Amino acid sequence: MTSTELIVAIGGAALGYWLIAVAWPLLRDRGDREPAPGESPFSPDPPWHEVLGVPADAERARIDAAHQAKREEHLPERVAHLGARARQQAQWRLMQIDRAYAAAMRELGLGRGGGD
């Protein structure tokens, strides 16, 4: 084997690796999947009381209990056996629940700088 053939073989192997490792996943995922809830940073969250399932005028104890119950319901570990997609959706939902709780605490004046 000449040095030119060796260089062509190595170059072909490198190009093949790149096609499989980089280009193939990009071509395969062309936006035909449904985004996970909250996946888009541009979609606003629903009001905190809808996410937590409490009335807008609920007291802190009820908000705390609803937050804890929703967190336990949507733990990613509970759906890990269903696959990566279900786990990702649970993680997004958990983040949405935590953002809703933070918004509720801010509204009650108990958030950052509020005097907890």
N, C-alpha and C positions, 0 to 999 in steps of 0.2 A: 504494500500500500504506500503510495507516494504521500508526501506532505500535503499536497493540494487535496487529495481525497480525504485525508484525515481532517483537515480544516473544514471541508464541506460536510463531513459526517458529524463533527462536533457542532457546527452551525445549525445543521438540520435538527439535531437533538435538542439544542437550545430553543429553536423556533417552535418545535413540537411541544416542548414543556410549557413555553409561554402560552401557546394556543390553548392547551388544556387547563392550565392553572389560572390564567387571567381572562382570556377572551371568551372561553366557553361559558363561565358563569355569568358574564355580562350579557351575552347573547341569549342565554336561557331565561334570565329574569328581566324581561323587557316591560315590566309594569302590568302583567296580566294577573297579578295577585291583588287581593283586596288588602288595603292597609289595615294594620292593627288599630284598635281604638286608641286615640290619642297619639298615634304615630306621627301625624303631621304637626309640626310646630306651629302651623298657621291656623289650625282649627281651634276655636275657643272651647274651653271646658264648659259643661253645663253648670248652672248655679250650684253652689256647695250643698244646699239643702236637698236638691234632687239627687245628687251623687250619694249623699249619706242616708237618704231616705227618711229625713226628719222635717218637721215644719220649719219655716224660716225663722219663727220666733221661739225655737226650742231653747231650753236652758243648757248650760254647759254639761251637766251630768248626762243628759240625754244625748248630746252631741258626742261626748267622750265614749259612751257605750255603743253608739251607732258606728263610730269610727273603728273601734276595736272589733266589733262584730264583722264589719265589712272587710277589714284587713285579714282577719282569720279566714273569711270565706274565699278570698282571692289570693291566698299565698301561692306563689309560683311552685313551691315544693309539692303542693297538693295535686297539681296537674302535670308534674314532670314526666310521669309515665305515658302521657298522651302525646308527647313529642315537643320539639323545639317551638313550633308555632303557638301551641297552647300555652307554653311557658312564657313566651314573649307577650302574648295578649294578657296574661295574668300580671306580668310585670308592669305593663302599661296601665292596666286598671288599678293596680296598687299605687302607682305614682299619681294617678288621677284622684284616688281616694285621699292620699296624703295632701295633695294640693287643695282639695276641698276642705279638709280639716284645718289647714293653715289659713285658708280664706275665712272660715267660720271664726277662728280664734282672733284674726285681725278685726273682723266685724264686731266681735264682742269686746274689743279693746285689750285682748290678752296675747296678741302676737308680739313680734319683735318691737321693742321700744314702747310697748303698751303697758307694762307694769304687771307682769305675771307673778 
